[in-house]
Amino acid sequence: MPVDLSTSVDTLLAIAVVFVLAPLLLAVLPGPRIPQVVLLIAGGIVIGPEVLALGSPQSVQILADVGVGFVFLLAGYEVELHLFREDAGRRAVLAWVLTVALAVGVVALLEVAGLVRAFVPVALALTTTALGTLLPILRENDMLRGRLGRYLLAAGAVGELLPILGIALFLGIANRLVATASLLAVGVLAVVLSGTARLVRGRGITTVIAGMQHATTQVTLRLTLLLLLGLLAVTDRFHLDAVLGAFAAGMVLRRWSGDGAPVLESKLDAVGYGFFVPIFFVYSGMVLDLRSVVENPLRVLLFFGLMVALRGLPVLVVYRGALDGRERVEAALITATTLPLLVALAEIGLRNGTMLAANAAALVGAGMLTVLLLPVSAVALYRRAAVPAAPGAELDPADRAEAAEPPERPPG
């Protein structure tokens, strides 16, 4: 059914008001700074059909789809594949596997108790990490530097990439053989696109592209949008495989950009975080089943507790010997933070009938709690450790040598 143009414009205007007001409110609100995504989703709830009904979420769904694509493209762009060959990557995979084992057991018990209809989407939801959502928070607080930064990036990448693979295999399509073929096709496409960078390097086209990247043509940004939209279009018929396509696109872009990575990254941030990503989060609030959340608050708290325990406890164990006690707590809080994949999982679970409406809403509500509470707690711990020692509280030589890695963190 065609969407009325005036409805689309009115909805987009209401969304624009929300994503303009969100950072302004953050600047004046007292207390610890909460992640902007919480205000965006809350604003979506307010303007959505269950409160003020200022617009129709269906009229902007295509923009929201591009927005979620940008979330995962930017997350993929941050992933440095060499991390998976290091200790940080190996520990991240081990911690995730332990989380999966715990999640399958716990959610199977919930299914027996009648709280869960099908445990696969819920179990996957408990293994995710919102790397795309966390990146601005980690950057702003300088938490991506040094040893801790490598472990956080690796844990976030694993907590985003491997659940995406699981979603594509188990939930994206009914036929597992076709799902596997789809994954292989996306992988081959990413490899082919990556290879084109080497084919054109050193040729005239490279000079032409470099010369036009800052002009009104903005050719590198347009190529990026073409790559993202192309991968989303190719994987669209498989729905959630499009998320994998966007993540792969980000990793391809990292390979393409080379020396121009910082320039391209700033442009992607401007387009993604400036427009498409906020639309996705406001849209997520508009379609949230608020009534189910209000009617089932204990279910929200149950899923929140499971996210913290099942994702955080393996980190505390696996990272022993690599991070000190405080850093392991910070890593546990960061890796237990999730949201965008929960929204995608809830949507597909409702579409294919595998997830109860109450669980879909409760998972998104629990994800909002993780974004609201956990990163703030991790940042507070990090900043407390960055406060200079009192005069006279000198480290002895052995302690000073032990503290030499990572480099000293800047105050605040």
C-alpha positions in Angstrom: 0.0 0.0 0.0 1.5 3.4 -1.0 2.5 5.7 1.8 1.0 9.2 1.9 3.8 11.7 1.2 2.4 14.3 3.7 2.5 11.6 6.5 6.1 10.8 5.6 7.1 14.5 5.8 5.2 15.0 9.1 6.8 11.9 10.6 10.3 12.9 9.5 9.7 16.4 10.9 8.8 15.0 14.3 11.8 12.7 14.2 14.1 15.6 13.3 12.8 17.5 16.3 13.6 14.6 18.6 17.2 14.1 17.3 17.9 17.8 17.5 16.6 18.1 21.0 18.4 15.0 22.3 22.0 16.4 22.4 20.7 19.8 23.7 18.9 18.0 26.6 22.1 16.1 27.3 24.0 19.3 27.6 21.7 20.8 30.3 20.7 17.7 32.2 22.4 17.3 35.6 24.2 14.2 36.8 26.2 11.7 34.7 25.9 12.0 31.0 23.7 9.2 29.6 24.1 7.8 26.1 22.2 9.8 23.5 20.6 6.7 22.1 18.4 6.4 25.3 16.9 9.9 24.7 16.4 9.1 21.0 14.4 5.9 21.7 12.5 7.7 24.5 11.7 10.5 22.1 10.4 8.0 19.6 8.1 6.5 22.3 6.7 10.0 23.0 6.0 10.9 19.3 4.9 7.3 18.5 1.4 5.9 18.0 1.1 4.9 21.7 1.6 8.4 23.1 1.3 11.6 21.0 0.8 9.8 17.6 2.7 12.5 15.7 3.6 10.3 12.8 3.5 6.8 11.3 6.7 4.8 11.7 5.9 2.8 8.6 6.3 5.9 6.5 10.0 6.3 7.4 10.9 2.6 7.6 13.2 2.7 4.5 15.2 5.5 6.2 15.3 3.5 9.4 16.6 0.4 7.4 19.4 2.5 6.0 20.1 3.8 9.5 20.6 0.3 10.9 22.8 -0.4 8.0 25.0 2.6 9.0 25.1 1.4 12.6 26.7 -1.9 11.5 28.7 -0.4 8.7 30.4 2.0 11.2 30.9 -0.9 13.6 32.5 -3.0 10.8 34.7 0.0 9.8 36.2 0.0 13.3 37.1 -3.7 13.3 40.8 -4.4 12.7 41.0 -8.0 11.6 44.5 -8.4 13.0 43.0 -8.2 16.5 41.6 -11.7 16.0 45.1 -13.1 15.6 46.1 -11.6 18.9 45.3 -12.5 22.5 42.5 -10.0 22.6 40.7 -11.7 19.8 41.2 -15.2 21.1 39.9 -14.3 24.5 36.9 -12.4 23.0 35.9 -15.5 21.1 36.3 -17.8 24.1 34.2 -15.5 26.3 31.5 -15.3 23.7 31.4 -19.1 23.3 31.0 -19.5 27.1 28.2 -16.9 27.0 26.4 -18.9 24.2 26.7 -22.1 26.3 25.2 -20.4 29.4 22.5 -18.7 27.4 21.3 -21.9 25.7 21.0 -23.6 29.1 19.3 -20.7 30.9 16.8 -19.9 28.0 16.0 -23.6 27.6 14.9 -23.6 31.2 12.8 -20.4 30.6 11.2 -22.2 27.6 10.3 -25.2 29.8 8.8 -22.7 32.4 6.6 -21.2 29.6 8.3 -17.8 29.6 9.9 -18.2 26.2 8.2 -19.6 23.0 11.4 -20.4 21.1 14.8 -20.1 22.7 17.0 -19.4 19.7 16.3 -15.7 19.2 16.2 -15.0 22.9 19.5 -16.9 23.5 21.2 -15.0 20.6 19.9 -11.7 22.1 21.8 -12.5 25.4 25.1 -12.9 23.5 25.3 -9.5 21.7 27.3 -6.4 22.3 26.4 -3.0 20.9 29.7 -2.0 19.4 28.2 0.5 17.0 26.3 2.2 19.9 29.3 2.1 22.2 31.9 3.6 19.8 30.9 7.3 20.3 30.9 6.7 24.1 34.3 5.0 24.1 35.8 7.6 21.8 34.6 10.5 23.8 36.1 9.1 27.0 39.4 8.0 25.4 38.8 4.3 26.2 40.0 2.9 22.9 43.7 3.6 23.6 46.3 1.1 24.9 45.8 -2.4 26.0 42.2 -2.0 27.3 41.1 -0.5 24.1 42.3 -3.5 22.0 40.4 -5.9 24.3 37.2 -3.7 24.2 37.3 -3.5 20.4 37.9 -7.2 20.0 35.1 -8.1 22.5 32.7 -5.7 20.8 33.5 -7.0 17.3 33.0 -10.6 18.4 29.8 -9.7 20.3 28.4 -8.1 17.1 29.7 -10.2 14.3 29.1 -13.7 15.6 25.5 -13.1 16.7 24.9 -11.6 13.2 26.1 -14.8 11.7 23.9 -16.8 14.1 20.9 -14.7 13.2 21.5 -15.1 9.4 21.9 -18.9 9.8 19.0 -19.6 12.3 16.5 -16.8 11.8 17.0 -15.1 8.5 15.7 -17.8 6.2 13.8 -21.1 6.7 16.1 -23.1 4.5 19.5 -23.5 6.3 21.3 -24.5 3.0 20.1 -21.4 1.3 21.1 -19.4 4.4 24.6 -20.8 4.3 24.8 -20.0 0.6 23.7 -16.5 1.3 26.4 -16.0 3.9 29.1 -17.4 1.5 27.8 -15.1 -1.2 28.1 -12.0 1.1 31.6 -13.1 2.1 32.6 -13.6 -1.6 31.2 -10.3 -2.5 33.1 -8.6 0.3 36.3 -10.3 -0.8 35.8 -9.3 -4.4 35.1 -5.7 -3.5 38.1 -5.6 -1.3 40.2 -6.9 -4.1 39.2 -4.0 -6.4 41.1 -1.7 -4.2 44.4 -3.4 -5.3 43.3 -3.4 -8.9 42.8 0.3 -9.2 45.7 1.3 -6.8 48.3 3.3 -8.7 46.1 3.8 -11.8 44.6 7.1 -13.0 41.2 6.4 -11.4 42.8 6.6 -8.0 44.1 10.1 -8.7 40.7 11.2 -10.0 38.9 9.8 -7.0 41.4 11.4 -4.6 41.0 14.8 -6.3 37.2 14.7 -6.1 36.8 13.5 -2.5 36.7 17.1 -1.1 34.8 18.8 -4.0 31.1 19.1 -4.4 31.1 15.6 -6.0 32.2 14.0 -2.7 33.0 10.9 -4.7 34.4 8.7 -1.9 31.3 9.3 0.2 29.0 8.5 -2.7 31.0 5.3 -3.4 30.5 4.4 0.2 26.7 4.9 0.0 26.7 2.9 -3.2 28.5 0.1 -1.5 26.2 0.1 1.5 23.0 0.4 -0.5 24.2 -2.2 -3.0 25.0 -4.8 -0.3 21.7 -4.0 1.5 19.9 -4.5 -1.8 21.6 -7.8 -2.6 20.8 -9.2 0.9 17.4 -7.6 1.2 15.4 -10.7 0.4 17.1 -12.4 3.4 16.2 -9.6 5.7 18.7 -9.9 8.6 21.4 -11.0 6.3 21.4 -7.3 5.3 22.9 -6.6 8.7 25.8 -8.9 7.9 26.1 -7.2 4.5 26.4 -3.8 6.2 29.0 -5.1 8.7 31.0 -6.6 5.8 30.7 -3.3 3.9 32.4 -1.5 6.8 35.3 -4.0 6.9 35.6 -3.6 3.1 35.7 0.2 3.4 38.5 -0.1 6.0 40.5 -1.9 3.3 39.6 0.5 0.5 40.3 3.7 2.4 44.0 3.1 3.2 45.7 6.4 4.0 42.3 8.3 3.6 40.7 6.4 6.5 40.5 9.4 8.9 38.9 11.6 6.2 36.4 9.0 5.1 35.6 8.2 8.7 34.7 11.8 9.6 32.4 11.9 6.6 30.7 8.7 7.5 30.2 9.9 11.0 28.6 13.1 9.7 26.2 11.3 7.4 25.5 8.3 9.7 25.4 9.8 13.1 24.1 13.1 11.8 21.0 11.7 10.0 20.4 8.0 9.3 21.4 6.5 12.7 19.2 8.9 14.8 16.3 8.1 12.6 16.7 4.4 13.2 16.8 4.8 17.0 13.8 7.2 17.1 11.9 4.7 14.8 12.8 1.9 17.2 11.1 3.9 20.0 8.1 4.6 17.9 7.5 0.8 17.2 8.2 -0.3 20.8 5.3 -2.1 22.4 5.2 0.2 25.4 2.1 -1.5 26.9 3.9 -4.8 27.0 6.8 -3.2 28.8 4.5 -1.6 31.4 2.6 -4.8 31.9 5.7 -7.0 32.3 8.3 -5.0 34.3 9.7 -8.1 36.0 10.3 -9.6 32.5 12.4 -6.6 31.6 14.4 -6.9 34.8 14.9 -10.6 34.3 16.4 -10.1 30.8 18.5 -7.2 32.1 20.0 -9.4 34.8 20.6 -12.2 32.3 22.4 -9.9 29.9 24.7 -8.6 32.7 25.4 -12.1 34.1 25.7 -14.2 31.0 27.7 -11.7 29.0 29.7 -10.2 31.9 30.7 -13.2 34.0 32.6 -15.0 31.3 34.6 -11.8 30.6 35.6 -11.6 34.3 36.9 -15.2 34.1 38.5 -15.3 30.6 40.3 -12.0 30.9 42.2 -13.0 34.1 45.9 -12.4 33.5 45.3 -10.0 30.6 43.5 -7.2 32.4 43.6 -6.2 36.1 40.4 -6.4 38.3 39.1 -3.0 37.6 39.7 -3.3 33.8 37.9 -6.6 33.8 34.9 -5.1 35.4 35.0 -2.2 32.8 35.2 -4.8 30.0 32.3 -6.8 31.5 30.1 -3.7 31.7 30.9 -2.7 28.1 30.4 -6.2 26.6 27.1 -6.6 28.4 25.8 -3.4 26.7 23.5 -4.1 23.8 20.5 -2.7 21.8 20.5 -2.5 18.0 20.6 -6.2 17.4 17.9 -6.7 20.1 15.7 -4.4 18.0 16.4 -6.5 14.9 15.9 -9.7 16.7 12.6 -8.6 18.2 11.4 -7.5 14.8 12.2 -10.7 13.1 11.0 -12.8 16.0 7.6 -11.1 15.8 7.5 -11.4 12.0 8.1 -15.1 11.9 6.1 -15.8 15.1 9.0 -17.3 17.1 8.9 -14.6 19.8 6.2 -13.6 22.2 5.3 -9.9 22.0 6.0 -9.5 25.7 9.5 -10.9 25.3 10.2 -8.7 22.2 9.3 -5.6 24.1 11.1 -6.8 27.3 14.3 -7.5 25.4 14.3 -4.0 23.9 13.5 -2.5 27.3 16.3 -4.5 28.9 18.6 -3.4 26.2 17.7 0.3 26.9 18.6 -0.3 30.6 22.0 -1.7 29.6 22.7 1.3 27.4 21.5 3.7 30.2 23.4 2.1 33.1 26.4 0.0 32.1 28.5 2.4 29.9 28.1 5.2 32.5 29.3 2.8 35.2 32.3 1.7 33.1 33.2 5.3 32.3 33.0 6.3 36.0 35.4 3.4 36.9 37.8 4.4 34.1 37.8 8.1 35.1 38.3 7.3 38.8 41.4 5.3 37.8 42.6 8.3 35.8 42.7 10.6 38.8 46.3 11.4 39.6 47.7 9.9 42.8 48.0 12.1 45.9 51.4 13.7 46.6 53.7 11.3 48.3 51.8 8.2 47.1 54.7 7.0 45.0 54.7 3.6 43.4 57.6 1.4 44.2 59.8 0.3 41.2 58.0 -3.1 40.9 54.6 -1.6 40.8 55.7 1.1 38.4 57.0 -1.5 36.0 53.8 -3.4 36.2 51.8 -0.3 35.5 53.9 0.7 32.5 51.4 -1.0 30.1 48.9 0.5 29.1 50.2 4.1 28.9 49.0 6.5 31.6 45.4 7.7 30.9 44.7 11.4 30.7 42.6 12.9 33.5 38.8 13.1 32.9 
